[in-house]
Amino acid sequence: TKLAVASAAGVHTTVGVDLVNHCVNDILVQGARPVFFLDYLATGRLSPDVSAAVIEGIAIGCRQNGCALLGGETAEMPGFYADGQYDLAGFVVGLVDRARIIDGRSIVPGDVLVGLPSSGLHTNGYSLARRILFERLGLRVDSVVEALDCTVGEELLRTHRSYQSAVRPVIETGCVKGIAHITGGGLTENVPRILPDGCAAIIDPERWEAPPIFDFLRERGEVPEAEMYRTFNMGIGLVVVCGREDAHRVVSKFITCGEIGAGLIGNVGEARDGKRLVQYARVELPGDGGAACGP
C-alpha cells in the first residue's frame, strides 16, 4: 500500500526504485548478481505522466544496480481499477555459481549477526502505518511531523535501500554464511528463514538506533513491541551472518564500502525444542562491547 501514499502525494518515481531495490535484495541473499528486470504496471486508465514517472524510477533503479531493463507489460483495466489507481510488480533474474550459493546451511551456534540500517519503512508495514498516521491521527501526506523533521509523505516515501554495492565485496571475502532481507514479517519472521534446524537468533535491540518513525508509530499507535518487530524492519534492512572470528573483518569491510551504520546486533544460539526463531535479549558480542548501527 505504499503506492497509495505515492498517489496521494503525487510522487511516482520513487516507487519504481523501491520495486527494483526490493527485488535485487531478495536475490542478493543467495549471493546472486542481478542481470535483467521486467516490470508489470496495471491501472484503470493510463496516465502518461504517471506511467512515465514510474518507468523512470524503474530505469533509475536498474542503472544503480547494474541490471538491464528488458521491458514489461502495461495493462489498462478500467473495470477493475479506479481512475488514478495502479498496481506495480517486478521480476528480476540474477546469476550465482552453484558452488557459491548462500543458503545458511553452514550457520552454527556461536555465529554473529551483522545488521545494516534501513532508510525507514522500506516497502513493508504500510497498512498498519497508514492506519495509525491517516486514520487514527488524522494526518495528511503534507502534514509536517516535528518528531520526524519532515512531512508524512516524505517519511513514508523514503526509498527502499539496495544493499548490493556494500554486500558484494563482503561476499567475496568468503566470510558470509547467510543473509536475510528484512521485509514483511520483520526481524521476527525473516531471520529464522536462513537458520538451520536447531538454531535460534538472539538479537539485542539496544545495539542499534532505529529511525524515529518506528518510535513514533509505536507510541502514537500504541502498538505492542512484539507486533512492531513482526511488522516493521525496525531500522535493520539486512542481516548478514558470519563466524564469530570473522566479525571484525566483516564489519570493517562494510564500513570501508561506505556502510558506516553496519554493526553487530546479535548472535546464533541453540534453539529450544529445535524451533528456529528470534529471541530479543541483551547479548555480549566481540569487539567494542555494544557498538550500535544507525541510520
Backbone torsions as a table, in degrees:
resi	resn	phi	psi	omega
1	THR	NA	9.8	172.8
2	LYS	-62.9	-27.2	178.1
3	LEU	-62.6	-33.2	178.7
4	ALA	-65.2	-36.7	177.3
5	VAL	-68.1	-43.1	178.8
6	ALA	-60.3	-42.4	179.5
7	SER	-65.4	-43.0	179.9
8	ALA	-64.6	-35.3	-179.0
9	ALA	-85.2	-14.5	-176.9
10	GLY	70.6	27.1	179.5
11	VAL	-118.7	114.1	-171.2
12	HIS	-119.5	-6.3	-178.0
13	THR	-74.6	-41.1	-172.7
14	THR	-64.7	-30.3	-177.6
15	VAL	-68.1	-27.2	175.1
16	GLY	-67.7	-41.6	176.4
17	VAL	-64.4	-42.4	177.4
18	ASP	-53.7	-47.7	-175.3
19	LEU	-60.5	-47.7	-179.1
20	VAL	-64.3	-47.6	-177.6
21	ASN	-62.1	-39.6	178.1
22	HIS	-61.3	-46.6	-179.4
23	CYS	-64.3	-42.9	-179.4
24	VAL	-62.8	-42.5	177.3
25	ASN	-62.8	-35.3	-178.6
26	ASP	-64.4	-32.8	177.5
27	ILE	-92.0	-20.0	176.6
28	LEU	-61.5	-30.7	-176.9
29	VAL	-63.3	-19.2	175.0
30	GLN	-102.3	6.2	178.3
31	GLY	89.2	8.4	-175.4
32	ALA	-82.0	145.6	176.0
33	ARG	-101.8	130.2	-177.2
34	PRO	-66.9	140.1	179.9
35	VAL	-112.2	-52.4	177.4
36	PHE	-147.0	161.8	-173.6
37	PHE	-134.9	143.2	174.3
38	LEU	-128.2	146.9	-179.6
39	ASP	-123.3	160.1	175.9
40	TYR	-135.1	120.0	-179.8
41	LEU	-118.6	118.2	178.6
42	ALA	-116.1	137.5	-175.3
43	THR	-151.1	165.9	175.4
44	GLY	-73.2	-62.8	172.0
45	ARG	-128.1	134.1	-175.0
46	LEU	-72.8	120.5	172.0
47	SER	-96.2	116.1	-178.0
48	PRO	-55.1	-40.0	-178.2
49	ASP	-67.9	-42.8	-179.5
50	VAL	-67.1	-47.3	-178.7
51	SER	-63.6	-37.1	178.3
52	ALA	-64.2	-40.4	179.5
53	ALA	-66.4	-41.5	179.4
54	VAL	-63.0	-47.8	-179.2
55	ILE	-65.5	-34.9	176.2
56	GLU	-60.3	-42.6	178.4
57	GLY	-63.7	-40.9	177.6
58	ILE	-62.3	-42.6	179.3
59	ALA	-63.6	-40.1	177.5
60	ILE	-61.6	-46.2	179.4
61	GLY	-60.7	-40.8	179.1
62	CYS	-65.4	-42.7	178.6
63	ARG	-62.5	-43.9	-178.3
64	GLN	-64.2	-29.8	-178.3
65	ASN	-98.9	1.3	175.8
66	GLY	69.6	31.8	177.3
67	CYS	-122.8	155.7	-177.0
68	ALA	-85.3	140.4	171.4
69	LEU	-95.2	100.7	-174.1
70	LEU	-77.8	-26.6	-177.9
71	GLY	153.3	-162.1	-179.4
72	GLY	179.3	-169.1	-177.6
73	GLU	-129.7	134.6	174.3
74	THR	-119.5	125.8	-177.1
75	ALA	-123.0	126.3	173.5
76	GLU	-97.4	120.4	-179.6
77	MET	-133.7	75.7	-175.8
78	PRO	-61.6	-23.2	178.2
79	GLY	-81.8	-9.4	-176.4
80	PHE	-111.2	-43.3	178.6
81	TYR	-106.1	142.3	174.9
82	ALA	-72.2	157.9	177.5
83	ASP	-57.6	133.2	-179.8
84	GLY	87.0	-10.7	179.8
85	GLN	-93.8	141.5	176.8
86	TYR	-148.8	162.4	177.1
87	ASP	-127.6	150.8	-173.1
88	LEU	-137.9	133.2	177.9
89	ALA	-138.9	158.4	-178.6
90	GLY	-142.0	164.4	-175.6
91	PHE	-146.6	123.8	-179.4
92	VAL	-122.6	143.6	174.8
93	VAL	-117.2	131.3	178.9
94	GLY	-130.9	171.0	-178.1
95	LEU	-126.5	141.8	171.8
96	VAL	-153.7	139.6	175.9
97	ASP	-61.2	137.7	-177.8
98	ARG	-53.8	-39.7	-177.2
99	ALA	-71.1	-13.9	-176.4
100	ARG	-111.2	11.1	177.2
101	ILE	-63.5	132.7	178.3
102	ILE	-94.8	114.9	-175.7
103	ASP	-128.9	1.9	175.4
104	GLY	82.5	-3.4	-173.7
105	ARG	-69.3	-18.1	179.4
106	SER	-89.5	-0.3	179.1
107	ILE	-67.2	135.3	179.5
108	VAL	-136.0	159.1	174.3
109	PRO	-54.7	136.6	-176.6
110	GLY	107.0	-21.3	175.7
111	ASP	-65.6	162.7	-177.2
112	VAL	-118.2	159.0	179.7
113	LEU	-109.4	128.2	175.9
114	VAL	-107.8	126.8	-179.5
115	GLY	-103.0	139.3	173.7
116	LEU	-111.4	131.1	-172.7
117	PRO	-68.5	147.8	173.2
118	SER	-91.3	169.0	177.1
119	SER	-91.1	-8.5	-176.0
120	GLY	157.0	-136.8	-178.0
121	LEU	-71.5	-19.0	-173.3
122	HIS	60.8	-113.9	-178.7
123	THR	-129.4	22.8	-177.7
124	ASN	-134.5	150.1	179.8
125	GLY	88.6	12.4	-174.4
126	TYR	-73.2	-28.1	177.7
127	SER	-63.0	-46.6	178.5
128	LEU	-68.7	-43.3	-179.3
129	ALA	-61.6	-43.4	179.3
130	ARG	-65.8	-38.0	179.4
131	ARG	-63.3	-40.3	179.5
132	ILE	-71.0	-50.2	-172.3
133	LEU	-73.0	-44.9	-173.1
134	PHE	-93.1	-41.1	-177.1
135	GLU	-87.0	-50.8	-176.4
136	ARG	-73.0	-45.9	-175.2
137	LEU	-94.7	-13.8	178.1
138	GLY	70.5	24.9	179.5
139	LEU	-81.7	162.8	175.4
140	ARG	-117.9	170.2	-179.7
141	VAL	-63.4	-25.9	-179.6
142	ASP	-96.4	7.1	177.1
143	SER	-72.3	130.8	177.3
144	VAL	-87.7	127.5	179.1
145	VAL	-111.0	116.8	-175.7
146	GLU	-59.1	-39.2	-178.1
147	ALA	-64.9	-24.1	-179.3
148	LEU	-99.8	-14.8	-179.0
149	ASP	59.9	34.4	178.4
150	CYS	-169.4	178.4	175.9
151	THR	-79.2	163.7	177.6
152	VAL	-60.8	-42.9	179.9
153	GLY	-61.6	-43.4	179.4
154	GLU	-61.8	-40.4	179.9
155	GLU	-67.1	-46.8	-175.5
156	LEU	-72.4	-21.5	-178.4
157	LEU	-99.7	12.8	173.6
158	ARG	-57.9	138.1	-172.9
159	THR	-70.3	136.4	171.7
160	HIS	-62.1	122.4	-174.9
161	ARG	-71.7	145.5	166.3
162	SER	-97.7	132.9	-178.1
163	TYR	-103.3	7.1	-171.9
164	GLN	-61.2	-47.4	-174.3
165	SER	-64.4	-30.9	179.7
166	ALA	-84.9	-36.0	-174.8
167	VAL	-79.8	-33.5	-176.3
168	ARG	-54.6	-49.6	179.2
169	PRO	-63.3	-30.4	178.9
170	VAL	-71.9	-38.4	175.5
171	ILE	-58.9	-39.3	-178.0
172	GLU	-64.8	-18.9	177.8
173	THR	-72.4	-17.6	-177.9
174	GLY	80.5	9.0	-176.5
175	CYS	-91.9	-12.7	-172.4
176	VAL	-82.5	125.3	178.9
177	LYS	-101.5	-27.1	-178.4
178	GLY	-164.6	152.8	178.4
179	ILE	-138.2	135.6	176.4
180	ALA	-123.7	125.2	174.2
181	HIS	-87.2	119.9	-172.9
182	ILE	-87.9	97.8	-176.9
183	THR	-119.4	-136.1	179.5
184	GLY	-60.0	130.1	-174.9
185	GLY	102.8	-11.0	176.0
186	GLY	61.3	-164.6	177.7
187	LEU	-61.3	-35.4	-174.4
188	THR	-60.6	-37.5	-176.1
189	GLU	-104.6	-23.4	-176.0
190	ASN	-85.3	-37.9	-178.8
191	VAL	-63.8	-42.6	-179.6
192	PRO	-60.1	-22.8	-178.4
193	ARG	-61.9	-26.3	-177.2
194	ILE	-99.4	-1.0	-177.3
195	LEU	-88.5	139.4	172.8
196	PRO	-69.3	162.5	175.4
197	ASP	-57.2	140.2	178.9
198	GLY	91.6	-3.4	-179.0
199	CYS	-112.1	147.9	175.0
200	ALA	-133.2	153.4	176.9
201	ALA	-102.1	131.3	174.8
202	ILE	-109.9	114.2	-174.5
203	ILE	-113.7	135.0	-178.6
204	ASP	-105.7	100.8	-177.8
205	PRO	-63.3	-15.3	179.6
206	GLU	-76.5	-6.6	-173.4
207	ARG	-92.8	3.2	173.0
208	TRP	-146.3	158.3	179.1
209	GLU	-105.3	113.3	-178.1
210	ALA	-80.1	151.0	173.9
211	PRO	-55.9	150.2	-173.4
212	PRO	-62.6	-19.4	-179.5
213	ILE	-58.5	-33.1	-176.1
214	PHE	-71.6	-43.4	175.8
215	ASP	-64.7	-37.5	180.0
216	PHE	-62.2	-47.2	179.9
217	LEU	-65.5	-40.0	-178.7
218	ARG	-65.1	-45.5	-175.8
219	GLU	-75.1	-48.6	-175.9
220	ARG	-76.5	-26.1	178.7
221	GLY	-94.5	-4.6	-177.7
222	GLU	50.4	50.6	-177.9
223	VAL	-92.2	128.4	177.6
224	PRO	-59.5	147.9	-178.1
225	GLU	-54.9	-44.5	-177.9
226	ALA	-61.8	-38.6	179.3
227	GLU	-69.2	-36.2	177.5
228	MET	-58.4	-47.4	-177.3
229	TYR	-74.4	-15.4	178.1
230	ARG	-95.4	-10.7	-176.4
231	THR	-111.6	-43.6	-174.4
232	PHE	-109.9	163.5	177.2
233	ASN	-77.3	-14.4	176.4
234	MET	58.1	28.6	175.9
235	GLY	96.0	-1.3	177.5
236	ILE	-117.6	113.5	-176.8
237	GLY	-92.1	-23.2	-178.8
238	LEU	-148.8	139.8	176.6
239	VAL	-119.9	128.8	179.1
240	VAL	-114.6	131.5	179.9
241	VAL	-104.7	132.5	176.9
242	CYS	-143.8	169.8	177.0
243	GLY	-67.4	150.6	-179.8
244	ARG	-57.8	-36.2	-178.9
245	GLU	-70.1	-17.5	-179.1
246	ASP	-101.3	2.5	-172.8
247	ALA	-57.1	-50.4	-177.6
248	HIS	-63.4	-42.6	-179.1
249	ARG	-61.9	-43.8	-177.6
250	VAL	-67.0	-47.4	179.8
251	VAL	-63.0	-42.4	179.0
252	SER	-62.1	-39.4	179.2
253	LYS	-65.1	-41.1	177.5
254	PHE	-60.6	-44.9	-179.1
255	ILE	-63.9	-41.1	177.0
256	THR	-60.1	-33.9	-179.4
257	CYS	-83.8	7.4	176.8
258	GLY	95.5	-0.4	-179.7
259	GLU	-90.2	69.6	-170.6
260	ILE	-69.4	-16.0	179.2
261	GLY	-87.4	0.1	-178.3
262	ALA	-64.3	142.6	179.0
263	GLY	-166.7	162.4	178.1
264	LEU	-74.0	131.2	-177.6
265	ILE	-123.6	-5.1	-178.9
266	GLY	172.6	-171.2	178.1
267	ASN	-144.6	178.5	179.3
268	VAL	-104.7	131.8	177.4
269	GLY	-126.0	-176.7	177.5
270	GLU	-82.7	135.9	-177.7
271	ALA	-82.7	138.6	173.7
272	ARG	-73.2	135.2	-179.6
273	ASP	60.3	15.8	177.7
274	GLY	74.2	7.8	-176.6
275	LYS	-84.6	130.0	175.9
276	ARG	-77.6	120.4	-177.7
277	LEU	-157.3	176.1	176.6
278	VAL	-114.6	132.1	173.2
279	GLN	-114.3	143.9	179.3
280	TYR	-110.2	116.6	-175.8
281	ALA	-162.1	164.9	175.4
282	ARG	-65.9	134.0	-176.3
283	VAL	-130.4	135.1	172.5
284	GLU	-90.4	124.1	-175.1
285	LEU	-127.4	158.6	179.6
286	PRO	-66.6	152.9	175.1
287	GLY	112.2	-127.6	-170.5
288	ASP	-95.7	11.8	174.5
289	GLY	73.8	30.4	174.0
290	GLY	135.0	26.1	177.2
291	ALA	-60.1	128.9	-176.8
292	ALA	-101.4	154.5	171.0
293	CYS	-108.0	152.7	-177.6
294	GLY	-152.2	176.4	-176.0
295	PRO	-69.4	NA	NA
